[in-house]
Amino acid sequence: MNRLIATLVALALIAAFAGLSSPFAAQQEEPLAIGKPAPTFKLPGVDGKDCDLAELLKTNKAVVVVFMSNDCPIAAAYQDRLIEIQKDYKDKGVQVVAIGSNDPQIASGDTFEGMKKRAEEKKYNFPYVRDESQDVARAYRATTTPHVFLLDAKGALAYRGAIDDSTDVKKVKEQFLRPALDSLLAGKPIEKPTTKQFGCTIKWKKK
C-alpha cells in the first residue's frame, strides 16, 4: 500500500513539473464559494435557441443550474424530479437549466443529438444546453451528474450540492434543493447552503 501511495505521489509530481494535469487536481480545486458571483454562460440549447444566463437572471428570481447526463443512471433518476421542480416553481420566478458537458467519446449518449432525443422523450420543460468545450463545467467546478448550483437574482451562488438525499425517490428522507429555493424566495437564510453531491463523474476530454 505504501509503495502504491509513493508511486501515485511521484506521478503527481512528475505531471506537475511537466505542465500536465495531476490526478489529484480536481480533488484539490476549491468549490465555488457561496455568495460569490457564479460564472455566466451562453450555450446552444436542444430547442435551437441559445440559453443566456445573464438574460435569465433579468427575468427570474432564481436560476437552478444543474449538470446532467443521458448516460448516467443516477442523473436519469432525477429527470422527473427536475421536471416537477420546474413545474412547481415556474410561477414563483424560478428557471431550471440543465447542462450537458460530458465528452461523447466516452459517454456515447451525451451527443447533442442524444440530448435532443432525451429532451423530446421526457418532455423537458426547461432548457437543455450543450457545453461542448466543457469550459462552463470547469468554471463551476462541477464534478458529478447531477450537480446543482442555485443562483439568486443577482447571479450569486446561494446553494450547491445534491437535489435530495436518495437516488430512489421512494427512499428520500431529506430534500435539499426545494428548501433552499423556498428560503431564497422568502428572503431567508438557507439552512444548508452546501451538501455533498453524488452521481456519475463528469467525463472530461483528454487534453
ABEGO torsion letter per residue (X at the ends): XAAAAAAAAAAAAAAAAAGBBBAAAAAABBBBBBGBBBBBBBBBBAAGBBBBAAAAAAABABBBBBBBBAABAAAAAAAAAAAAAAAAAAAAGBBBBBBBABBAAABAAABAAAAAAAAAAAGBABBBBBBAAGAAAAAAGBABOBBBBBBBAAGBBABBEBABABABAAABABBAAAAAAAAAAAGBBBABABBBBBEBBBBBBBX
